[in-house]
Amino acid sequence: MKPLMINPPLLNSANPWCTTLEELQELYNCPFTGAVTTRTSLLNGFPHDPNIHQYTFFNPTTHNASPDNANASADQTGSLNTLGYSPILLGEYLKFIKTISDRTREARSFASSTSSPNLPSSPTIKPFIISVTGSIDEVLQCYRLITAHQQNVLMPLAMEINLSCPNIPNTPPLAYHTDRLAEYLIALKAEIATQLLSQPPSQQQELAAAQVLIGIKTPPYTHADQYHNLINALLASAVASPSTVSTPVSFITATNTLGSALLLSPRLEAPSSPTLTTTTSSSTSGAVLPREVLHSTLNSATGTGIGGMAGAPLHPLALGNVYTIKGELFRHTELEAIQIIGVGGVEDAEGFRRMRAVGAAAVGVGTALGRKGIRVFEEIAEALGKGRRGSEVWRA
Ligand SMILES: Cc1cc2nc3c(=O)[nH]c(=O)nc-3n(C[C@H](O)[C@H](O)[C@H](O)COP(=O)(O)O)c2cc1C
């Protein structure tokens, strides 16, 4: 199986800033991304409700929070979210990618039909990583849809399975559990084998080379057993029948947000209102003043405001995850070719370098894309000496 080529090795992770066609087109056009990830979608969409599915940027020291990037200050480098998945169906994302593919095809044929030096060079082709989730059957259906769609578009497609969102009530991230994760991987391996065997032997090699690659998005692991669960699931998929196909996983995107995080914000309230924590309640004149009460900054489906944390506070844990997973993969010949997309708290060239130093083949950006917008990729490239002003063409 050929590896996923992400050149330059910088991309967006799945998040709200890659939800619409316009956002995906802008990410695709950006010369400093080597691939584009879509926000996680479901076959039948997700019932997004802005009253309970929310995000905010926060200062990791003061916990001051801003709900949107327009008002976020430079020190609000953390994020907390209680979002589920995209309200847009997977089928719509496939149409978005077809639109971007058609536009790219047109632009390329226009560029090749003219030799004017003033025109921008022919647009490059870069992979789309389509983030999906659901039950095993649904994920298999997603894979079939994406595989069928590969013939319609120019760019290589990959599927990233998100089994690590911490915000879905009664559905703890499955990627923490060997058996549950292994069930998905073994089913996907069987699907790949079925697709290959449905072709005449003469075409099987060609199909294997053009196969839609599969990745898994992992949650942040915090102790050895959790890493072993991941590796055991990968090994179980590698040895499962048929032996002609290896593990179906080509890449691991580490990490998703860290669940169980809570931000509190002060709110002024009348003295009789229920409190979480009261900080002031009276004046020197004896008049009863509104009190400052700490409430959860976000709402959530569970009603607690507890969600997934990312951005700068996640960075050391994400580095530790990439380092550890890479080391574990290297201990098994059947897993050593699996690539890692390092994600978590990368907001500048130093973060990018750290991720590469611990073994990331490519580096994903989430919170900092939300905070800074698309310019974050150019900033990173410039600081690495590989931006528009840099002398080198940026390739991995
Ligand atoms: C607001 C928000 C929404 C996210 N939504 C998704 C999602 O739909 N699917 C997914 O796989 N990861 C999602 N993530 C996780 C990010 O892709 C990324 O793994 C994580 O935030 C760590 O990277 P960062 O520190 O650069 O944000 C989301 C993150 C944020 C901040």
The ligand as an SDF file (V2000), in Angstrom:
LIG
                    3D

 31 33  0  0  0  0  0  0  0  0999 V2000
  -14.0010   23.4230   17.8880 C   0  0  0  0  0  0  0  0  0  0  0  0
  -13.3900   22.1130   17.5110 C   0  0  0  0  0  0  0  0  0  0  0  0
  -14.1340   21.1620   16.8090 C   0  0  0  0  0  0  0  0  0  0  0  0
  -13.5450   19.9430   16.4240 C   0  0  0  0  0  0  0  0  0  0  0  0
  -14.2570   19.0600   15.6640 N   0  0  0  0  0  0  0  0  0  0  0  0
  -13.6630   17.9070   15.2760 C   0  0  0  0  0  0  0  0  0  0  0  0
  -14.3090   17.0150   14.3880 C   0  0  0  0  0  0  0  0  0  0  0  0
  -15.4190   17.2420   13.8960 O   0  0  0  0  0  0  0  0  0  0  0  0
  -13.6610   15.8570   14.0800 N   0  0  0  0  0  0  0  0  0  0  0  0
  -12.4090   15.5380   14.5410 C   0  0  0  0  0  0  0  0  0  0  0  0
  -11.8680   14.4960   14.2060 O   0  0  0  0  0  0  0  0  0  0  0  0
  -11.7640   16.4040   15.3560 N   0  0  0  0  0  0  0  0  0  0  0  0
  -12.3530   17.5610   15.7300 C   0  0  0  0  0  0  0  0  0  0  0  0
  -11.6710   18.4360   16.5200 N   0  0  0  0  0  0  0  0  0  0  0  0
  -10.3310   18.0780   16.9980 C   0  0  0  0  0  0  0  0  0  0  0  0
   -9.2470   18.7050   16.1180 C   0  0  0  0  0  0  0  0  0  0  0  0
   -9.2920   18.2020   14.8160 O   0  0  0  0  0  0  0  0  0  0  0  0
   -7.8620   18.4390   16.7000 C   0  0  0  0  0  0  0  0  0  0  0  0
   -7.6310   17.0600   16.6790 O   0  0  0  0  0  0  0  0  0  0  0  0
   -7.7100   18.9280   18.1420 C   0  0  0  0  0  0  0  0  0  0  0  0
   -8.3990   20.1260   18.3220 O   0  0  0  0  0  0  0  0  0  0  0  0
   -6.2500   19.1490   18.4970 C   0  0  0  0  0  0  0  0  0  0  0  0
   -5.6640   20.0610   17.6060 O   0  0  0  0  0  0  0  0  0  0  0  0
   -5.5110   21.6370   17.9510 P   0  0  0  0  0  0  0  0  0  0  0  0
   -4.8870   21.7380   19.2990 O   0  0  0  0  0  0  0  0  0  0  0  0
   -4.6580   22.1750   16.8450 O   0  0  0  0  0  0  0  0  0  0  0  0
   -6.8960   22.2080   17.9440 O   0  0  0  0  0  0  0  0  0  0  0  0
  -12.2270   19.6630   16.8490 C   0  0  0  0  0  0  0  0  0  0  0  0
  -11.4960   20.6210   17.5530 C   0  0  0  0  0  0  0  0  0  0  0  0
  -12.0540   21.8360   17.8720 C   0  0  0  0  0  0  0  0  0  0  0  0
  -11.2140   22.8620   18.6040 C   0  0  0  0  0  0  0  0  0  0  0  0
  1  2  1  0
  2  3  1  0
  2 30  2  0
  3  4  2  0
  4  5  1  0
  4 28  1  0
  5  6  2  0
  6  7  1  0
  6 13  1  0
  7  8  2  0
  7  9  1  0
  9 10  1  0
 10 11  2  0
 10 12  1  0
 12 13  2  0
 13 14  1  0
 14 15  1  0
 14 28  1  0
 15 16  1  0
 16 17  1  0
 16 18  1  0
 18 19  1  0
 18 20  1  0
 20 21  1  0
 20 22  1  0
 22 23  1  0
 23 24  1  0
 24 25  2  0
 24 26  1  0
 24 27  1  0
 28 29  2  0
 29 30  1  0
 30 31  1  0
M  END
$$$$
